[in-house]
């Protein structure tokens, strides 16, 4: 009887080990699948952010150029006013 019980216990242990191994393999596959999906999403977000950053850079560059041009016009106007003041003195 004891030998029979030990045989059943060993059979159950083997079955459980096999099931645990199958579950681990299945979970590893799912984990890999999720990692792959997340990497794809992260790459898409990075690409989108890089595009938005590039657009912002262009907008800032335009704003800086506009401000620079306005400043140059202001300095030119000041120069003209100073030149006219020195002529009329």
N, CA, C and O atoms as a CHARMM CRD file, in Angstrom:
* protein
*
  356
    1    1 UNK  N      0.81400  -1.19400   0.00000 PROA 1      0.00000
    2    1 UNK  CA     0.00000   0.00000   0.00000 PROA 1      0.00000
    3    1 UNK  C      0.85600   1.25500   0.00000 PROA 1      0.00000
    4    1 UNK  O      0.59800   2.21500  -0.72700 PROA 1      0.00000
    5    2 UNK  N      1.88300   1.21500   0.84000 PROA 2      0.00000
    6    2 UNK  CA     2.77700   2.37700   0.92700 PROA 2      0.00000
    7    2 UNK  C      3.49200   2.60800  -0.40300 PROA 2      0.00000
    8    2 UNK  O      3.65200   3.75000  -0.83400 PROA 2      0.00000
    9    3 UNK  N      3.91100   1.55000  -1.03700 PROA 3      0.00000
   10    3 UNK  CA     4.59400   1.66700  -2.33400 PROA 3      0.00000
   11    3 UNK  C      3.64000   2.24500  -3.36800 PROA 3      0.00000
   12    3 UNK  O      4.03600   3.04600  -4.21400 PROA 3      0.00000
   13    4 UNK  N      2.37800   1.83000  -3.29400 PROA 4      0.00000
   14    4 UNK  CA     1.37100   2.33300  -4.22400 PROA 4      0.00000
   15    4 UNK  C      1.16900   3.83700  -4.02500 PROA 4      0.00000
   16    4 UNK  O      1.07700   4.59400  -4.99100 PROA 4      0.00000
   17    5 UNK  N      1.10000   4.26000  -2.74900 PROA 5      0.00000
   18    5 UNK  CA     0.94300   5.68700  -2.45600 PROA 5      0.00000
   19    5 UNK  C      2.15900   6.48100  -2.92800 PROA 5      0.00000
   20    5 UNK  O      2.01900   7.56500  -3.49400 PROA 5      0.00000
   21    6 UNK  N      3.34000   5.93900  -2.69300 PROA 6      0.00000
   22    6 UNK  CA     4.54700   6.63600  -3.15200 PROA 6      0.00000
   23    6 UNK  C      4.56700   6.73300  -4.66700 PROA 6      0.00000
   24    6 UNK  O      4.98800   7.74800  -5.22100 PROA 6      0.00000
   25    7 UNK  N      4.12300   5.70800  -5.32400 PROA 7      0.00000
   26    7 UNK  CA     4.04100   5.74700  -6.79600 PROA 7      0.00000
   27    7 UNK  C      3.08900   6.82300  -7.26400 PROA 7      0.00000
   28    7 UNK  O      3.38300   7.55400  -8.21000 PROA 7      0.00000
   29    8 UNK  N      1.93100   6.92500  -6.59400 PROA 8      0.00000
   30    8 UNK  CA     0.96100   7.96000  -6.96100 PROA 8      0.00000
   31    8 UNK  C      1.51200   9.35200  -6.66700 PROA 8      0.00000
   32    8 UNK  O      1.32100  10.28100  -7.45100 PROA 8      0.00000
   33    9 UNK  N      2.20500   9.48900  -5.51900 PROA 9      0.00000
   34    9 UNK  CA     2.80400  10.77600  -5.16400 PROA 9      0.00000
   35    9 UNK  C      3.84100  11.17500  -6.20800 PROA 9      0.00000
   36    9 UNK  O      3.86900  12.32700  -6.64000 PROA 9      0.00000
   37   10 UNK  N      4.68100  10.25100  -6.61300 PROA 10     0.00000
   38   10 UNK  CA     5.69400  10.54600  -7.62900 PROA 10     0.00000
   39   10 UNK  C      5.04900  10.91200  -8.96100 PROA 10     0.00000
   40   10 UNK  O      5.50100  11.81900  -9.66000 PROA 10     0.00000
   41   11 UNK  N      3.98200  10.18900  -9.29900 PROA 11     0.00000
   42   11 UNK  CA     3.27300  10.49300 -10.53900 PROA 11     0.00000
   43   11 UNK  C      2.67700  11.89400 -10.47900 PROA 11     0.00000
   44   11 UNK  O      2.75600  12.65700 -11.44200 PROA 11     0.00000
   45   12 UNK  N      2.08000  12.22100  -9.33500 PROA 12     0.00000
   46   12 UNK  CA     1.51900  13.56300  -9.17100 PROA 12     0.00000
   47   12 UNK  C      2.60000  14.63100  -9.19700 PROA 12     0.00000
   48   12 UNK  O      2.42000  15.69100  -9.79700 PROA 12     0.00000
   49   13 UNK  N      3.73500  14.34900  -8.53800 PROA 13     0.00000
   50   13 UNK  CA     4.84700  15.30600  -8.57400 PROA 13     0.00000
   51   13 UNK  C      5.31900  15.53400  -9.99300 PROA 13     0.00000
   52   13 UNK  O      5.56200  16.67100 -10.39700 PROA 13     0.00000
   53   14 UNK  N      5.44900  14.46500 -10.74900 PROA 14     0.00000
   54   14 UNK  CA     5.87900  14.59100 -12.15100 PROA 14     0.00000
   55   14 UNK  C      4.86800  15.40000 -12.94900 PROA 14     0.00000
   56   14 UNK  O      5.22700  16.27400 -13.73800 PROA 14     0.00000
   57   15 UNK  N      3.58900  15.08600 -12.72500 PROA 15     0.00000
   58   15 UNK  CA     2.53700  15.80500 -13.44300 PROA 15     0.00000
   59   15 UNK  C      2.55300  17.28800 -13.07500 PROA 15     0.00000
   60   15 UNK  O      2.43400  18.15000 -13.94600 PROA 15     0.00000
   61   16 UNK  N      2.70200  17.57900 -11.78300 PROA 16     0.00000
   62   16 UNK  CA     2.74300  18.97200 -11.34300 PROA 16     0.00000
   63   16 UNK  C      3.96700  19.69700 -11.89400 PROA 16     0.00000
   64   16 UNK  O      3.87500  20.84700 -12.32300 PROA 16     0.00000
   65   17 UNK  N      5.10400  19.02200 -11.88000 PROA 17     0.00000
   66   17 UNK  CA     6.31900  19.64100 -12.44300 PROA 17     0.00000
   67   17 UNK  C      6.11200  19.96600 -13.91800 PROA 17     0.00000
   68   17 UNK  O      6.50400  21.03600 -14.38300 PROA 17     0.00000
   69   18 UNK  N      5.49600  19.04100 -14.65000 PROA 18     0.00000
   70   18 UNK  CA     5.25000  19.26000 -16.08100 PROA 18     0.00000
   71   18 UNK  C      4.29200  20.43700 -16.27000 PROA 18     0.00000
   72   18 UNK  O      4.50600  21.29100 -17.13000 PROA 18     0.00000
   73   19 UNK  N      3.23500  20.47000 -15.45600 PROA 19     0.00000
   74   19 UNK  CA     2.26000  21.57100 -15.57200 PROA 19     0.00000
   75   19 UNK  C      2.89700  22.91300 -15.20700 PROA 19     0.00000
   76   19 UNK  O      2.64800  23.92600 -15.86000 PROA 19     0.00000
   77   20 UNK  N      3.71100  22.90700 -14.16900 PROA 20     0.00000
   78   20 UNK  CA     4.39900  24.14300 -13.77600 PROA 20     0.00000
   79   20 UNK  C      5.31600  24.59800 -14.91000 PROA 20     0.00000
   80   20 UNK  O      5.36400  25.78500 -15.23300 PROA 20     0.00000
   81   21 UNK  N      6.03900  23.66300 -15.51000 PROA 21     0.00000
   82   21 UNK  CA     6.93300  24.00300 -16.61900 PROA 21     0.00000
   83   21 UNK  C      6.13900  24.56300 -17.79000 PROA 21     0.00000
   84   21 UNK  O      6.54700  25.54000 -18.41700 PROA 21     0.00000
   85   22 UNK  N      4.99300  23.93100 -18.08300 PROA 22     0.00000
   86   22 UNK  CA     4.14200  24.42700 -19.17600 PROA 22     0.00000
   87   22 UNK  C      3.63900  25.83700 -18.87000 PROA 22     0.00000
   88   22 UNK  O      3.62600  26.70300 -19.74500 PROA 22     0.00000
   89   23 UNK  N      3.22300  26.06000 -17.62000 PROA 23     0.00000
   90   23 UNK  CA     2.73300  27.38300 -17.23500 PROA 23     0.00000
   91   23 UNK  C      3.84500  28.42100 -17.33900 PROA 23     0.00000
   92   23 UNK  O      3.61700  29.53200 -17.81700 PROA 23     0.00000
   93   24 UNK  N      5.04300  28.06200 -16.89600 PROA 24     0.00000
   94   24 UNK  CA     6.17300  28.98700 -16.99200 PROA 24     0.00000
   95   24 UNK  C      6.47900  29.32000 -18.44300 PROA 24     0.00000
   96   24 UNK  O      6.71600  30.47700 -18.79100 PROA 24     0.00000
   97   25 UNK  N      6.47100  28.29800 -19.28200 PROA 25     0.00000
   98   25 UNK  CA     6.74500  28.51500 -20.70800 PROA 25     0.00000
   99   25 UNK  C      5.68600  29.42000 -21.32000 PROA 25     0.00000
  100   25 UNK  O      5.99700  30.33900 -22.07800 PROA 25     0.00000
  101   26 UNK  N      4.42600  29.14600 -20.98000 PROA 26     0.00000
  102   26 UNK  CA     3.33100  29.96100 -21.50400 PROA 26     0.00000
  103   26 UNK  C      3.46500  31.41400 -21.02800 PROA 26     0.00000
  104   26 UNK  O      3.29700  32.34900 -21.81100 PROA 26     0.00000
  105   27 UNK  N      3.76600  31.59100 -19.74500 PROA 27     0.00000
  106   27 UNK  CA     3.91900  32.94200 -19.20100 PROA 27     0.00000
  107   27 UNK  C      5.11100  33.66300 -19.83000 PROA 27     0.00000
  108   27 UNK  O      5.03000  34.85600 -20.12300 PROA 27     0.00000
  109   28 UNK  N      6.20100  32.95600 -20.03600 PROA 28     0.00000
  110   28 UNK  CA     7.35900  33.58200 -20.68400 PROA 28     0.00000
  111   28 UNK  C      7.00500  34.05200 -22.08500 PROA 28     0.00000
  112   28 UNK  O      7.42600  35.12500 -22.51500 PROA 28     0.00000
  113   29 UNK  N      6.22700  33.24200 -22.79200 PROA 29     0.00000
  114   29 UNK  CA     5.78300  33.64600 -24.12500 PROA 29     0.00000
  115   29 UNK  C      4.92300  34.89600 -24.07600 PROA 29     0.00000
  116   29 UNK  O      5.09100  35.81200 -24.88100 PROA 29     0.00000
  117   30 UNK  N      4.00400  34.92300 -23.12600 PROA 30     0.00000
  118   30 UNK  CA     3.13700  36.10400 -22.98900 PROA 30     0.00000
  119   30 UNK  C      3.93600  37.32700 -22.58500 PROA 30     0.00000
  120   30 UNK  O      3.70100  38.42400 -23.09300 PROA 30     0.00000
  121   31 UNK  N      4.87400  37.14400 -21.67800 PROA 31     0.00000
  122   31 UNK  CA     5.72200  38.25800 -21.25300 PROA 31     0.00000
  123   31 UNK  C      6.48800  38.80700 -22.45100 PROA 31     0.00000
  124   31 UNK  O      6.57000  40.02100 -22.63900 PROA 31     0.00000
  125   32 UNK  N      7.04700  37.91500 -23.25700 PROA 32     0.00000
  126   32 UNK  CA     7.79600  38.34400 -24.44500 PROA 32     0.00000
  127   32 UNK  C      6.88100  39.09700 -25.40700 PROA 32     0.00000
  128   32 UNK  O      7.27500  40.10500 -25.99300 PROA 32     0.00000
  129   33 UNK  N      5.66100  38.59800 -25.56100 PROA 33     0.00000
  130   33 UNK  CA     4.69200  39.24800 -26.44500 PROA 33     0.00000
  131   33 UNK  C      4.36600  40.66100 -25.95800 PROA 33     0.00000
  132   33 UNK  O      4.32600  41.60600 -26.74700 PROA 33     0.00000
  133   34 UNK  N      4.13600  40.79200 -24.65400 PROA 34     0.00000
  134   34 UNK  CA     3.82400  42.10600 -24.07800 PROA 34     0.00000
  135   34 UNK  C      5.02500  43.03600 -24.20700 PROA 34     0.00000
  136   34 UNK  O      4.86100  44.21000 -24.53900 PROA 34     0.00000
  137   35 UNK  N      6.21900  42.53200 -23.95100 PROA 35     0.00000
  138   35 UNK  CA     7.42400  43.35600 -24.09100 PROA 35     0.00000
  139   35 UNK  C      7.56300  43.85700 -25.51800 PROA 35     0.00000
  140   35 UNK  O      7.89300  45.02100 -25.74400 PROA 35     0.00000
  141   36 UNK  N      7.31100  42.98200 -26.47700 PROA 36     0.00000
  142   36 UNK  CA     7.41800  43.37300 -27.88600 PROA 36     0.00000
  143   36 UNK  C      6.39800  44.46200 -28.21100 PROA 36     0.00000
  144   36 UNK  O      6.71800  45.44600 -28.87700 PROA 36     0.00000
  145   37 UNK  N      5.15800  44.27200 -27.73100 PROA 37     0.00000
  146   37 UNK  CA     4.12600  45.28400 -27.97600 PROA 37     0.00000
  147   37 UNK  C      4.48700  46.61700 -27.33000 PROA 37     0.00000
  148   37 UNK  O      4.31700  47.67800 -27.93100 PROA 37     0.00000
  149   38 UNK  N      4.98500  46.54800 -26.10300 PROA 38     0.00000
  150   38 UNK  CA     5.35700  47.78200 -25.40500 PROA 38     0.00000
  151   38 UNK  C      6.51700  48.48300 -26.10400 PROA 38     0.00000
  152   38 UNK  O      6.52700  49.70800 -26.21800 PROA 38     0.00000
  153   39 UNK  N      7.48800  47.71100 -26.56800 PROA 39     0.00000
  154   39 UNK  CA     8.60700  48.32100 -27.29400 PROA 39     0.00000
  155   39 UNK  C      8.11500  49.03400 -28.53900 PROA 39     0.00000
  156   39 UNK  O      8.59400  50.11900 -28.86900 PROA 39     0.00000
  157   40 UNK  N      7.15800  48.42800 -29.23300 PROA 40     0.00000
  158   40 UNK  CA     6.58100  49.07000 -30.41300 PROA 40     0.00000
  159   40 UNK  C      5.87400  50.36300 -30.06400 PROA 40     0.00000
  160   40 UNK  O      6.02900  51.37300 -30.75000 PROA 40     0.00000
  161   41 UNK  N      5.10400  50.32800 -29.00000 PROA 41     0.00000
  162   41 UNK  CA     4.39400  51.53700 -28.57200 PROA 41     0.00000
  163   41 UNK  C      5.36900  52.62100 -28.12800 PROA 41     0.00000
  164   41 UNK  O      5.19800  53.79400 -28.45700 PROA 41     0.00000
  165   42 UNK  N      6.38300  52.22300 -27.38500 PROA 42     0.00000
  166   42 UNK  CA     7.39000  53.19100 -26.93000 PROA 42     0.00000
  167   42 UNK  C      8.07500  53.82500 -28.13500 PROA 42     0.00000
  168   42 UNK  O      8.29300  55.03600 -28.16600 PROA 42     0.00000
  169   43 UNK  N      8.41000  53.00800 -29.12000 PROA 43     0.00000
  170   43 UNK  CA     9.05900  53.53400 -30.33000 PROA 43     0.00000
  171   43 UNK  C      8.13900  54.52300 -31.03700 PROA 43     0.00000
  172   43 UNK  O      8.59100  55.56200 -31.51800 PROA 43     0.00000
  173   44 UNK  N      6.84300  54.19900 -31.09800 PROA 44     0.00000
  174   44 UNK  CA     5.89300  55.10000 -31.75600 PROA 44     0.00000
  175   44 UNK  C      5.80200  56.42200 -31.00000 PROA 44     0.00000
  176   44 UNK  O      5.76800  57.48900 -31.61200 PROA 44     0.00000
  177   45 UNK  N      5.76200  56.35100 -29.67800 PROA 45     0.00000
  178   45 UNK  CA     5.69000  57.57500 -28.86800 PROA 45     0.00000
  179   45 UNK  C      6.96500  58.39200 -29.03200 PROA 45     0.00000
  180   45 UNK  O      6.91000  59.61600 -29.14500 PROA 45     0.00000
  181   46 UNK  N      8.11200  57.71800 -29.04400 PROA 46     0.00000
  182   46 UNK  CA     9.38000  58.43400 -29.22600 PROA 46     0.00000
  183   46 UNK  C      9.40600  59.13800 -30.57400 PROA 46     0.00000
  184   46 UNK  O      9.83000  60.28900 -30.67100 PROA 46     0.00000
  185   47 UNK  N      8.95700  58.45300 -31.60200 PROA 47     0.00000
  186   47 UNK  CA     8.93200  59.05100 -32.94000 PROA 47     0.00000
  187   47 UNK  C      8.00500  60.26400 -32.96700 PROA 47     0.00000
  188   47 UNK  O      8.33700  61.30300 -33.53700 PROA 47     0.00000
  189   48 UNK  N      6.83300  60.11000 -32.33800 PROA 48     0.00000
  190   48 UNK  CA     5.87900  61.21800 -32.29800 PROA 48     0.00000
  191   48 UNK  C      6.46700  62.40500 -31.53900 PROA 48     0.00000
  192   48 UNK  O      6.34600  63.55000 -31.97600 PROA 48     0.00000
  193   49 UNK  N      7.10400  62.12800 -30.40200 PROA 49     0.00000
  194   49 UNK  CA     7.70400  63.20200 -29.61700 PROA 49     0.00000
  195   49 UNK  C      8.84100  63.88100 -30.36900 PROA 49     0.00000
  196   49 UNK  O      8.97600  65.10400 -30.32800 PROA 49     0.00000
  197   50 UNK  N      9.65100  63.09400 -31.05000 PROA 50     0.00000
  198   50 UNK  CA    10.74100  63.69400 -31.83100 PROA 50     0.00000
  199   50 UNK  C     10.18700  64.62700 -32.89400 PROA 50     0.00000
  200   50 UNK  O     10.74700  65.69600 -33.13600 PROA 50     0.00000
  201   51 UNK  N      9.09600  64.23200 -33.52800 PROA 51     0.00000
  202   51 UNK  CA     8.46000  65.09800 -34.53200 PROA 51     0.00000
  203   51 UNK  C      7.93300  66.37800 -33.92100 PROA 51     0.00000
  204   51 UNK  O      8.09700  67.46300 -34.47900 PROA 51     0.00000
  205   52 UNK  N      7.29200  66.24000 -32.75700 PROA 52     0.00000
  206   52 UNK  CA     6.75900  67.43500 -32.08800 PROA 52     0.00000
  207   52 UNK  C      7.88100  68.35300 -31.62900 PROA 52     0.00000
  208   52 UNK  O      7.76400  69.57400 -31.73200 PROA 52     0.00000
  209   53 UNK  N      8.96400  67.77800 -31.12400 PROA 53     0.00000
  210   53 UNK  CA    10.10800  68.58700 -30.69300 PROA 53     0.00000
  211   53 UNK  C     10.70100  69.31800 -31.88300 PROA 53     0.00000
  212   53 UNK  O     11.05800  70.49200 -31.78300 PROA 53     0.00000
  213   54 UNK  N     10.80800  68.62400 -33.01300 PROA 54     0.00000
  214   54 UNK  CA    11.35000  69.27200 -34.21300 PROA 54     0.00000
  215   54 UNK  C     10.44800  70.41800 -34.65100 PROA 54     0.00000
  216   54 UNK  O     10.94000  71.47600 -35.04300 PROA 54     0.00000
  217   55 UNK  N      9.13600  70.22000 -34.59000 PROA 55     0.00000
  218   55 UNK  CA     8.19900  71.30100 -34.93800 PROA 55     0.00000
  219   55 UNK  C      8.36300  72.48600 -33.99200 PROA 55     0.00000
  220   55 UNK  O      8.36900  73.64000 -34.42200 PROA 55     0.00000
  221   56 UNK  N      8.49500  72.19000 -32.70100 PROA 56     0.00000
  222   56 UNK  CA     8.69800  73.27200 -31.73300 PROA 56     0.00000
  223   56 UNK  C     10.00600  74.01300 -32.00000 PROA 56     0.00000
  224   56 UNK  O     10.05900  75.23800 -31.89100 PROA 56     0.00000
  225   57 UNK  N     11.04700  73.28500 -32.34400 PROA 57     0.00000
  226   57 UNK  CA    12.32700  73.92900 -32.67700 PROA 57     0.00000
  227   57 UNK  C     12.15700  74.89300 -33.83700 PROA 57     0.00000
  228   57 UNK  O     12.67500  76.00900 -33.81800 PROA 57     0.00000
  229   58 UNK  N     11.42100  74.44600 -34.84800 PROA 58     0.00000
  230   58 UNK  CA    11.20900  75.29900 -36.01500 PROA 58     0.00000
  231   58 UNK  C     10.40700  76.54300 -35.62800 PROA 58     0.00000
  232   58 UNK  O     10.70800  77.65000 -36.07300 PROA 58     0.00000
  233   59 UNK  N      9.37900  76.34700 -34.79200 PROA 59     0.00000
  234   59 UNK  CA     8.58000  77.48600 -34.35800 PROA 59     0.00000
  235   59 UNK  C      9.42000  78.47600 -33.55200 PROA 59     0.00000
  236   59 UNK  O      9.31500  79.68700 -33.74900 PROA 59     0.00000
  237   60 UNK  N     10.24600  77.96500 -32.65000 PROA 60     0.00000
  238   60 UNK  CA    11.10600  78.83500 -31.84500 PROA 60     0.00000
  239   60 UNK  C     12.09200  79.56500 -32.74200 PROA 60     0.00000
  240   60 UNK  O     12.35200  80.75400 -32.55600 PROA 60     0.00000
  241   61 UNK  N     12.63900  78.84700 -33.71500 PROA 61     0.00000
  242   61 UNK  CA    13.58800  79.46300 -34.64700 PROA 61     0.00000
  243   61 UNK  C     12.92100  80.61500 -35.40400 PROA 61     0.00000
  244   61 UNK  O     13.52000  81.67500 -35.58000 PROA 61     0.00000
  245   62 UNK  N     11.69100  80.40400 -35.84600 PROA 62     0.00000
  246   62 UNK  CA    10.95200  81.45300 -36.55100 PROA 62     0.00000
  247   62 UNK  C     10.71000  82.63900 -35.63000 PROA 62     0.00000
  248   62 UNK  O     10.88200  83.79000 -36.03100 PROA 62     0.00000
  249   63 UNK  N     10.30800  82.35200 -34.38500 PROA 63     0.00000
  250   63 UNK  CA    10.05500  83.42900 -33.42700 PROA 63     0.00000
  251   63 UNK  C     11.33100  84.22300 -33.14200 PROA 63     0.00000
  252   63 UNK  O     11.29700  85.45000 -33.05200 PROA 63     0.00000
  253   64 UNK  N     12.44600  83.52200 -33.00200 PROA 64     0.00000
  254   64 UNK  CA    13.72500  84.20500 -32.75200 PROA 64     0.00000
  255   64 UNK  C     14.09500  85.07900 -33.94300 PROA 64     0.00000
  256   64 UNK  O     14.52400  86.22000 -33.77300 PROA 64     0.00000
  257   65 UNK  N     13.93200  84.54500 -35.14000 PROA 65     0.00000
  258   65 UNK  CA    14.25500  85.32600 -36.34200 PROA 65     0.00000
  259   65 UNK  C     13.36500  86.55700 -36.44400 PROA 65     0.00000
  260   65 UNK  O     13.83300  87.63900 -36.80000 PROA 65     0.00000
  261   66 UNK  N     12.08500  86.39400 -36.13200 PROA 66     0.00000
  262   66 UNK  CA    11.16000  87.52900 -36.17100 PROA 66     0.00000
  263   66 UNK  C     11.57000  88.58500 -35.14900 PROA 66     0.00000
  264   66 UNK  O     11.60200  89.77800 -35.45200 PROA 66     0.00000
  265   67 UNK  N     11.88100  88.13700 -33.94200 PROA 67     0.00000
  266   67 UNK  CA    12.29800  89.08400 -32.89500 PROA 67     0.00000
  267   67 UNK  C     13.59700  89.78300 -33.29500 PROA 67     0.00000
  268   67 UNK  O     13.75300  90.98300 -33.07200 PROA 67     0.00000
  269   68 UNK  N     14.52100  89.03400 -33.88400 PROA 68     0.00000
  270   68 UNK  CA    15.78500  89.62200 -34.32000 PROA 68     0.00000
  271   68 UNK  C     15.53500  90.67100 -35.40500 PROA 68     0.00000
  272   68 UNK  O     16.11300  91.75700 -35.36100 PROA 68     0.00000
  273   69 UNK  N     14.69100  90.35600 -36.36100 PROA 69     0.00000
  274   69 UNK  CA    14.38300  91.30900 -37.43600 PROA 69     0.00000
  275   69 UNK  C     13.72000  92.56600 -36.88700 PROA 69     0.00000
  276   69 UNK  O     14.04000  93.67700 -37.31100 PROA 69     0.00000
  277   70 UNK  N     12.79000  92.39000 -35.93700 PROA 70     0.00000
  278   70 UNK  CA    12.14500  93.56400 -35.33200 PROA 70     0.00000
  279   70 UNK  C     13.16100  94.41100 -34.57300 PROA 70     0.00000
  280   70 UNK  O     13.11500  95.64100 -34.61900 PROA 70     0.00000
  281   71 UNK  N     14.08000  93.74100 -33.87400 PROA 71     0.00000
  282   71 UNK  CA    15.12300  94.46300 -33.14000 PROA 71     0.00000
  283   71 UNK  C     16.01100  95.24400 -34.10100 PROA 71     0.00000
  284   71 UNK  O     16.36000  96.39400 -33.83700 PROA 71     0.00000
  285   72 UNK  N     16.37100  94.62400 -35.20100 PROA 72     0.00000
  286   72 UNK  CA    17.22200  95.30900 -36.18800 PROA 72     0.00000
  287   72 UNK  C     16.48300  96.51300 -36.77900 PROA 72     0.00000
  288   72 UNK  O     17.08900  97.56400 -36.98600 PROA 72     0.00000
  289   73 UNK  N     15.19900  96.37400 -37.04800 PROA 73     0.00000
  290   73 UNK  CA    14.41700  97.50900 -37.54900 PROA 73     0.00000
  291   73 UNK  C     14.36400  98.62600 -36.51500 PROA 73     0.00000
  292   73 UNK  O     14.45900  99.80200 -36.86800 PROA 73     0.00000
  293   74 UNK  N     14.21400  98.27000 -35.24500 PROA 74     0.00000
  294   74 UNK  CA    14.18100  99.26300 -34.18200 PROA 74     0.00000
  295   74 UNK  C     15.51200 100.00100 -34.10600 PROA 74     0.00000
  296   74 UNK  O     15.54000 101.22800 -34.00700 PROA 74     0.00000
  297   75 UNK  N     16.62000  99.25500 -34.15100 PROA 75     0.00000
  298   75 UNK  CA    17.93400  99.89400 -34.10300 PROA 75     0.00000
  299   75 UNK  C     18.17100 100.77500 -35.32400 PROA 75     0.00000
  300   75 UNK  O     18.78300 101.83800 -35.22900 PROA 75     0.00000
  301   76 UNK  N     17.68000 100.31800 -36.46200 PROA 76     0.00000
  302   76 UNK  CA    17.80500 101.12800 -37.67500 PROA 76     0.00000
  303   76 UNK  C     17.01400 102.42400 -37.52400 PROA 76     0.00000
  304   76 UNK  O     17.49300 103.49900 -37.88400 PROA 76     0.00000
  305   77 UNK  N     15.80900 102.31300 -36.99200 PROA 77     0.00000
  306   77 UNK  CA    14.98300 103.51300 -36.78400 PROA 77     0.00000
  307   77 UNK  C     15.64900 104.45800 -35.79600 PROA 77     0.00000
  308   77 UNK  O     15.64600 105.67100 -36.00300 PROA 77     0.00000
  309   78 UNK  N     16.21900 103.91800 -34.72400 PROA 78     0.00000
  310   78 UNK  CA    16.93000 104.75800 -33.74600 PROA 78     0.00000
  311   78 UNK  C     18.11400 105.43400 -34.42300 PROA 78     0.00000
  312   78 UNK  O     18.38600 106.61300 -34.19500 PROA 78     0.00000
  313   79 UNK  N     18.82300 104.66300 -35.27000 PROA 79     0.00000
  314   79 UNK  CA    19.95900 105.24100 -35.99700 PROA 79     0.00000
  315   79 UNK  C     19.52300 106.37100 -36.91000 PROA 79     0.00000
  316   79 UNK  O     20.20900 107.38900 -37.00100 PROA 79     0.00000
  317   80 UNK  N     18.40100 106.21200 -37.58400 PROA 80     0.00000
  318   80 UNK  CA    17.88500 107.25800 -38.48000 PROA 80     0.00000
  319   80 UNK  C     17.50300 108.49100 -37.68700 PROA 80     0.00000
  320   80 UNK  O     17.81100 109.62100 -38.06900 PROA 80     0.00000
  321   81 UNK  N     16.81100 108.24500 -36.55100 PROA 81     0.00000
  322   81 UNK  CA    16.42300 109.39200 -35.70500 PROA 81     0.00000
  323   81 UNK  C     17.65100 110.12800 -35.19700 PROA 81     0.00000
  324   81 UNK  O     17.67600 111.35900 -35.20500 PROA 81     0.00000
  325   82 UNK  N     18.66500 109.40400 -34.75600 PROA 82     0.00000
  326   82 UNK  CA    19.89900 110.03100 -34.27200 PROA 82     0.00000
  327   82 UNK  C     20.62000 110.78100 -35.39000 PROA 82     0.00000
  328   82 UNK  O     21.16500 111.86600 -35.18400 PROA 82     0.00000
  329   83 UNK  N     20.60600 110.17600 -36.57500 PROA 83     0.00000
  330   83 UNK  CA    21.24600 110.86000 -37.71200 PROA 83     0.00000
  331   83 UNK  C     20.50300 112.14400 -38.03700 PROA 83     0.00000
  332   83 UNK  O     21.12400 113.17300 -38.30300 PROA 83     0.00000
  333   84 UNK  N     19.17900 112.09200 -38.01900 PROA 84     0.00000
  334   84 UNK  CA    18.39300 113.29000 -38.31300 PROA 84     0.00000
  335   84 UNK  C     18.61000 114.35000 -37.22600 PROA 84     0.00000
  336   84 UNK  O     18.72400 115.53600 -37.53400 PROA 84     0.00000
  337   85 UNK  N     18.66700 113.93500 -35.97700 PROA 85     0.00000
  338   85 UNK  CA    18.91400 114.88900 -34.87900 PROA 85     0.00000
  339   85 UNK  C     20.27600 115.54100 -35.02800 PROA 85     0.00000
  340   85 UNK  O     20.42200 116.73600 -34.77100 PROA 85     0.00000
  341   86 UNK  N     21.26900 114.77500 -35.43800 PROA 86     0.00000
  342   86 UNK  CA    22.59200 115.36700 -35.58300 PROA 86     0.00000
  343   86 UNK  C     22.64100 116.30400 -36.78300 PROA 86     0.00000
  344   86 UNK  O     23.42600 117.25200 -36.78200 PROA 86     0.00000
  345   87 UNK  N     21.82400 116.06600 -37.80500 PROA 87     0.00000
  346   87 UNK  CA    21.77200 116.96900 -38.96400 PROA 87     0.00000
  347   87 UNK  C     21.09600 118.28400 -38.60400 PROA 87     0.00000
  348   87 UNK  O     21.52400 119.34000 -39.06800 PROA 87     0.00000
  349   88 UNK  N     20.05600 118.24000 -37.79200 PROA 88     0.00000
  350   88 UNK  CA    19.32500 119.44100 -37.47000 PROA 88     0.00000
  351   88 UNK  C     19.94300 120.23800 -36.32200 PROA 88     0.00000
  352   88 UNK  O     19.45500 121.32600 -36.01700 PROA 88     0.00000
  353   89 UNK  N     20.94900 119.76200 -35.70600 PROA 89     0.00000
  354   89 UNK  CA    21.58600 120.48600 -34.60300 PROA 89     0.00000
  355   89 UNK  C     22.43000 121.58600 -35.07200 PROA 89     0.00000
  356   89 UNK  O     23.03400 122.29000 -34.26200 PROA 89     0.00000
